[in-house]
């Protein structure tokens, strides 16, 4: 049985709800992702994501980066 992990990905360049929904939809399509919630504040965002193997934090960050957002840390 896989363990569900919760992590936060900090990003910049997110400005509105349309972008928020797009990121959420893309991440939810990935195998192993259970839940995605995004908070936006001053063009920065926090992505709260629950996932399990085979998903990994590196893969999830790359997916967000490939969508055009900068990973802050």
N, CA, C and O of each residue as an XYZ file, in Angstrom:
292
protein
N       0.842     -1.196      0.000
C       0.000      0.000      0.000
C       0.877      1.245      0.000
O       1.822      1.354      0.781
N       0.554      2.175     -0.880
C       1.327      3.406     -0.982
C       0.863      4.427      0.047
O      -0.306      4.469      0.431
N       1.797      5.234      0.473
C       1.511      6.288      1.437
C       1.266      7.587      0.678
O       2.046      7.952     -0.201
N       0.189      8.282      1.014
C      -0.114      9.568      0.391
C       0.719     10.641      1.075
O       0.736     10.751      2.301
N       1.412     11.432      0.255
C       2.288     12.499      0.732
C       1.638     13.836      0.389
O       1.061     13.990     -0.688
N       1.731     14.790      1.292
C       1.255     16.148      1.029
C       2.457     17.077      0.980
O       3.269     17.101      1.906
N       2.570     17.843     -0.100
C       3.666     18.796     -0.260
C       3.098     20.119     -0.754
O       1.961     20.193     -1.220
N       3.922     21.168     -0.639
C       3.560     22.486     -1.158
C       4.607     22.881     -2.189
O       5.807     22.798     -1.929
N       4.149     23.309     -3.358
C       5.024     23.833     -4.400
C       4.753     25.327     -4.490
O       3.613     25.742     -4.702
N       5.795     26.139     -4.331
C       5.667     27.594     -4.395
C       6.036     28.050     -5.804
O       7.096     27.697     -6.321
N       5.151     28.839     -6.423
C       5.380     29.273     -7.802
C       5.157     30.777     -7.946
O       4.533     31.417     -7.100
N       5.684     31.319     -9.041
C       5.388     32.713     -9.384
C       4.827     32.746    -10.796
O       5.023     31.818    -11.581
N       4.128     33.828    -11.107
C       3.566     34.014    -12.435
C       2.104     33.643    -12.562
O       1.537     33.733    -13.650
N       1.491     33.232    -11.482
C       0.064     32.894    -11.518
C      -0.726     34.121    -11.084
O      -0.463     34.702    -10.031
N      -1.702     34.508    -11.909
C      -2.378     35.779    -11.677
C      -3.888     35.676    -11.507
O      -4.507     36.578    -10.942
N      -4.490     34.591    -11.988
C      -5.952     34.565    -11.968
C      -6.499     33.147    -11.832
O      -5.761     32.162    -11.851
N      -7.810     33.087    -11.697
C      -8.493     31.814    -11.472
C      -8.410     30.895    -12.687
O      -8.393     29.673    -12.534
N      -8.359     31.464    -13.889
C      -8.237     30.644    -15.096
C      -6.932     29.864    -15.080
O      -6.909     28.668    -15.368
N      -5.841     30.552    -14.739
C      -4.547     29.870    -14.636
C      -4.582     28.824    -13.523
O      -4.051     27.723    -13.674
N      -5.201     29.174    -12.423
C      -5.316     28.264    -11.285
C      -6.019     26.974    -11.705
O      -5.530     25.880    -11.423
N      -7.151     27.098    -12.371
C      -7.922     25.927    -12.801
C      -7.123     25.080    -13.796
O      -7.176     23.851    -13.751
N      -6.388     25.738    -14.689
C      -5.592     25.016    -15.680
C      -4.516     24.167    -15.006
O      -4.339     23.000    -15.354
N      -3.807     24.739    -14.056
C      -2.777     23.990    -13.330
C      -3.410     22.820    -12.588
O      -2.910     21.696    -12.644
N      -4.510     23.087    -11.893
C      -5.186     22.023    -11.142
C      -5.589     20.873    -12.063
O      -5.379     19.707    -11.727
N      -6.162     21.191    -13.216
C      -6.603     20.154    -14.152
C      -5.427     19.334    -14.656
O      -5.510     18.109    -14.732
N      -4.331     20.003    -15.002
C      -3.160     19.295    -15.520
C      -2.570     18.361    -14.472
O      -2.233     17.218    -14.780
N      -2.444     18.834    -13.245
C      -1.840     18.015    -12.203
C      -2.737     16.844    -11.810
O      -2.248     15.751    -11.524
N      -4.046     17.073    -11.796
C      -4.975     16.001    -11.411
C      -4.990     14.858    -12.421
O      -5.412     13.749    -12.091
N      -4.538     15.111    -13.640
C      -4.489     14.067    -14.662
C      -3.315     13.117    -14.458
O      -3.305     12.026    -15.028
N      -2.331     13.507    -13.661
C      -1.145     12.683    -13.461
C      -1.454     11.500    -12.550
O      -2.159     11.636    -11.550
N      -0.923     10.357    -12.907
C      -1.135      9.136    -12.130
C      -0.506      9.286    -10.749
O       0.671      9.626    -10.630
N      -1.290      9.032     -9.714
C      -0.794      9.123     -8.346
C      -1.214     10.388     -7.621
O      -1.074     10.478     -6.402
N      -1.731     11.379     -8.363
C      -2.156     12.638     -7.739
C      -3.588     12.476     -7.233
O      -4.474     12.060     -7.978
N      -3.806     12.806     -5.967
C      -5.125     12.661     -5.355
C      -5.875     13.984     -5.277
O      -7.059     14.047     -5.609
N      -5.197     15.036     -4.842
C      -5.875     16.312     -4.625
C      -4.911     17.456     -4.896
O      -3.718     17.363     -4.606
N      -5.450     18.549     -5.463
C      -4.666     19.749     -5.754
C      -5.477     20.957     -5.322
O      -6.633     21.102     -5.717
N      -4.882     21.825     -4.512
C      -5.493     23.097     -4.126
C      -4.452     24.189     -4.308
O      -3.288     24.016     -3.947
N      -4.876     25.312     -4.868
C      -3.942     26.407     -5.130
C      -4.453     27.679     -4.479
O      -5.624     28.035     -4.610
N      -3.552     28.363     -3.772
C      -3.830     29.687     -3.217
C      -2.981     30.688     -3.983
O      -1.795     30.456     -4.220
N      -3.601     31.814     -4.373
C      -2.896     32.858     -5.116
C      -2.803     34.108     -4.256
O      -3.776     34.517     -3.622
N      -1.599     34.717     -4.242
C      -1.398     35.972     -3.528
C      -0.303     36.766     -4.226
O       0.848     36.330     -4.262
N      -0.644     37.920     -4.778
C       0.326     38.827     -5.414
C       1.171     38.134     -6.479
O       2.400     38.177     -6.419
N       0.523     37.496     -7.450
C       1.188     36.807     -8.564
C       2.037     35.618     -8.146
O       2.748     35.050     -8.975
N       1.980     35.236     -6.893
C       2.644     34.023     -6.426
C       1.571     33.033     -6.009
O       0.451     33.412     -5.665
N       1.928     31.778     -6.046
C       0.957     30.764     -5.674
C       1.564     29.681     -4.817
O       2.769     29.435     -4.840
N       0.700     29.046     -4.065
C       1.070     27.867     -3.288
C       0.193     26.732     -3.789
O      -1.034     26.816     -3.740
N       0.828     25.674     -4.270
C       0.102     24.501     -4.727
C       0.207     23.441     -3.639
O       1.289     22.918     -3.372
N      -0.910     23.134     -3.022
C      -0.967     22.069     -2.025
C      -1.386     20.805     -2.769
O      -2.459     20.763     -3.371
N      -0.551     19.789     -2.730
C      -0.808     18.606     -3.541
C      -0.622     17.331     -2.729
O       0.379     17.156     -2.034
N      -1.604     16.451     -2.830
C      -1.551     15.129     -2.197
C      -1.281     14.108     -3.298
O      -2.000     14.057     -4.296
N      -0.241     13.294     -3.110
C       0.115     12.326     -4.139
C       0.776     11.103     -3.527
O       1.171     11.096     -2.360
N       0.883     10.066     -4.356
C       1.576      8.849     -3.953
C       2.372      8.342     -5.151
O       2.201      8.829     -6.269
N       3.236      7.368     -4.914
C       4.006      6.762     -5.988
C       3.029      6.236     -7.037
O       2.032      5.616     -6.665
N       3.267      6.455     -8.318
C       4.518      6.799     -8.960
C       4.794      8.294     -9.085
O       5.859      8.663     -9.579
N       3.902      9.158     -8.667
C       4.165     10.597     -8.724
C       5.278     10.942     -7.737
O       5.416     10.311     -6.689
N       6.072     11.959     -8.094
C       7.113     12.440     -7.189
C       7.113     13.961     -7.220
O       6.616     14.568     -8.169
N       7.667     14.568     -6.193
C       7.704     16.028     -6.129
C       8.454     16.595     -7.331
O       8.027     17.600     -7.900
N       9.558     15.975     -7.726
C      10.317     16.457     -8.889
C       9.477     16.426    -10.156
O       9.490     17.382    -10.932
N       8.751     15.343    -10.371
C       7.898     15.243    -11.558
C       6.792     16.292    -11.540
O       6.476     16.884    -12.572
N       6.212     16.519    -10.378
C       5.133     17.502    -10.257
C       5.658     18.910    -10.490
O       5.011     19.706    -11.170
N       6.830     19.228     -9.931
C       7.437     20.541    -10.157
C       7.765     20.736    -11.633
O       7.565     21.827    -12.167
N       8.263     19.700    -12.297
C       8.574     19.796    -13.729
C       7.307     20.055    -14.533
O       7.324     20.855    -15.469
N       6.226     19.402    -14.189
C       4.957     19.613    -14.887
C       4.514     21.076    -14.768
O       4.082     21.673    -15.755
N       4.618     21.650    -13.574
C       4.246     23.054    -13.356
C       5.186     23.966    -14.137
O       4.738     24.930    -14.758
N       6.481     23.673    -14.111
C       7.478     24.454    -14.858
C       7.169     24.404    -16.356
O       7.230     25.426    -17.039
N       6.839     23.215    -16.862
C       6.520     23.057    -18.282
C       5.262     23.822    -18.683
O       5.076     24.132    -19.860
N       4.402     24.127    -17.720
C       3.209     24.940    -17.988
C       3.543     26.430    -18.043
O       2.682     27.246    -18.375
N       4.802     26.793    -17.716
C       5.242     28.180    -17.847
C       5.373     28.946    -16.549
O       5.457     30.174    -16.566
N       5.392     28.253    -15.427
C       5.486     28.926    -14.132
C       6.848     28.674    -13.510
O       7.436     27.606    -13.681
N       7.341     29.667    -12.790
C       8.626     29.548    -12.115
C       8.428     28.898    -10.753
O       7.553     29.296     -9.984
N       9.248     27.896    -10.466
C       9.243     27.257     -9.153
C      10.130     28.100     -8.247
O      11.306     28.307     -8.548
N       9.580     28.586     -7.146
C      10.345     29.466     -6.262
C      11.251     28.684     -5.324
O      12.429     29.016     -5.194
N      10.738     27.673     -4.681
C      11.528     26.808     -3.798
C      10.686     25.657     -3.333
O      11.163     24.809     -2.579
